[in-house]
């Protein structure tokens, strides 16, 4: 068995036919990330006033569909982003976790508003003090309730994550350890 390993020269000129005006060469992972970032399907999990602000984000004044979120997905199996908008009670927490586990990889979570991020003004025994106690969160959108512009900014942060994420990050032991720390297999 030989020890021949392919050597990739990154300084080589572009192959014939892939040069000139209108053509560029790029990494496949960058192209997939770009395509993925502009075709994310959000799943709104709205329980209170932040859900109303999210609905305003979908309205013509703010128009979340400009960013590739034209189709709201109300099935976790077809969604890429879980937008948790509002207060999550401890009784509702297992349902939220089940919705998260039903989503296909890659998946991202946005905690919209103070209640989803930290329990908000509801510092009681029955309210979950942040959804990051049960599922990993990628982006936090502050406010009570947050303005539609803030929700758009949170969505754009997820787009940036989707563009820059390695195709194999979800297979890394660190990511699997993170999920295991939440009890998700």
C-alpha positions in Angstrom: 0.0 0.0 0.0 1.5 3.3 -1.0 1.5 6.5 1.1 0.5 8.7 -1.8 -1.7 11.5 -0.4 -3.3 14.0 -2.7 -1.7 17.4 -2.5 -3.9 20.4 -3.1 -2.2 23.5 -4.4 -4.3 26.5 -3.3 -2.1 29.0 -5.2 -2.7 27.3 -8.6 -4.3 29.4 -11.3 -8.0 28.7 -12.1 -8.6 25.9 -14.6 -9.4 26.9 -18.2 -12.9 28.1 -18.6 -13.3 29.2 -15.0 -11.6 32.5 -15.4 -12.5 35.9 -16.7 -15.5 38.2 -16.3 -18.5 36.6 -14.6 -16.7 33.5 -13.3 -15.1 32.8 -9.9 -13.9 29.8 -8.1 -14.8 29.1 -4.5 -15.0 26.5 -1.9 -18.0 24.2 -1.9 -18.7 24.7 1.8 -18.9 28.5 1.2 -21.4 28.1 -1.7 -23.5 25.7 0.4 -23.4 28.1 3.3 -24.5 31.0 1.1 -27.4 29.0 -0.3 -28.4 27.7 3.1 -28.4 31.1 4.7 -30.9 32.5 2.2 -33.3 29.6 2.3 -33.9 29.1 6.1 -37.4 28.1 7.1 -38.4 29.5 10.5 -40.6 27.7 13.0 -42.3 30.3 15.3 -43.0 29.0 18.8 -44.9 32.0 20.0 -46.6 32.0 23.4 -47.1 35.7 24.3 -46.5 39.3 23.2 -43.2 38.6 21.5 -45.2 36.5 19.0 -47.2 39.6 18.0 -44.0 41.4 17.3 -42.8 38.5 15.3 -46.0 38.7 13.3 -45.2 42.3 12.6 -41.8 41.2 11.3 -43.6 39.2 8.7 -45.8 42.1 7.7 -45.0 44.3 4.6 -43.4 47.1 6.6 -40.5 44.8 7.8 -40.9 41.8 5.4 -38.8 39.0 6.8 -39.3 37.3 3.4 -36.7 39.6 1.9 -34.1 37.5 3.8 -35.2 34.2 2.4 -37.8 33.3 5.2 -40.8 33.4 2.9 -42.2 30.2 4.1 -43.0 29.8 7.7 -42.8 26.1 8.7 -45.2 24.9 11.3 -43.7 21.4 11.2 -40.4 20.9 13.1 -39.3 18.3 10.6 -39.1 20.9 7.8 -37.8 23.9 9.8 -34.3 25.2 10.2 -34.7 27.9 12.8 -36.7 27.7 16.0 -37.9 31.1 17.0 -39.0 30.9 20.7 -41.1 34.0 21.2 -42.4 34.6 24.7 -42.8 33.0 28.1 -42.1 29.3 28.5 -43.6 27.6 31.5 -41.9 24.6 33.1 -44.9 22.6 32.0 -44.4 23.6 28.4 -40.6 23.0 28.5 -40.8 19.3 27.6 -42.9 20.2 24.5 -40.4 22.8 23.4 -37.5 20.3 23.8 -39.5 17.7 21.8 -40.0 20.2 19.0 -36.3 21.0 19.0 -35.3 17.3 18.8 -37.7 16.7 15.9 -35.9 19.3 13.8 -33.4 18.1 11.3 -29.7 19.2 11.4 -28.5 21.8 10.9 -30.8 23.7 13.2 -30.6 27.0 15.0 -32.4 28.5 17.9 -33.3 32.2 18.5 -34.6 33.3 21.9 -36.8 36.2 21.1 -37.4 38.6 24.0 -36.6 38.7 27.7 -39.0 35.9 28.7 -37.4 33.3 26.3 -33.9 34.6 27.2 -34.1 34.8 31.0 -37.7 34.4 32.2 -38.3 38.2 32.0 -40.4 39.8 34.7 -41.8 36.4 35.6 -39.4 35.2 38.3 -41.8 32.5 39.6 -41.7 28.8 40.3 -43.7 28.0 37.2 -41.7 29.9 34.5 -38.6 28.6 32.9 -35.8 31.1 33.5 -34.4 31.0 30.0 -34.8 28.4 27.3 -31.1 27.7 27.4 -31.8 25.6 30.5 -33.3 22.9 28.2 -32.0 23.5 24.6 -28.9 25.2 23.2 -29.5 28.8 22.0 -27.6 30.4 19.1 -28.9 34.0 19.1 -30.5 36.0 21.9 -32.8 38.9 20.9 -33.2 41.3 23.8 -36.3 43.4 24.6 -39.7 43.2 26.2 -41.1 42.8 23.6 -38.3 43.3 21.0 -39.0 45.6 18.1 -39.3 43.9 14.7 -36.0 45.5 13.7 -34.3 43.5 16.5 -35.9 40.3 15.4 -34.6 41.0 11.8 -31.1 41.5 13.3 -31.4 38.2 15.2 -32.4 36.5 12.0 -29.5 38.0 10.1 -27.1 36.8 12.8 -28.4 33.3 12.2 -27.8 33.8 8.5 -24.2 34.8 9.3 -23.8 31.6 11.4 -25.2 29.5 8.5 -22.8 31.0 6.0 -19.7 30.6 8.1 -20.5 27.2 9.7 -18.4 24.3 8.6 -20.3 21.5 7.0 -18.8 19.0 9.5 -19.2 21.1 12.7 -22.3 19.1 13.7 -20.2 15.9 13.6 -17.5 17.2 16.0 -17.3 15.7 19.4 -17.7 19.1 21.0 -21.1 19.6 19.4 -22.2 16.1 20.4 -21.0 16.8 24.0 -23.1 20.0 24.0 -26.2 18.1 23.0 -25.5 15.4 25.6 -25.2 18.1 28.3 -28.8 19.0 27.5 -29.9 15.3 27.5 -30.4 15.3 23.7 -29.1 12.4 21.7 
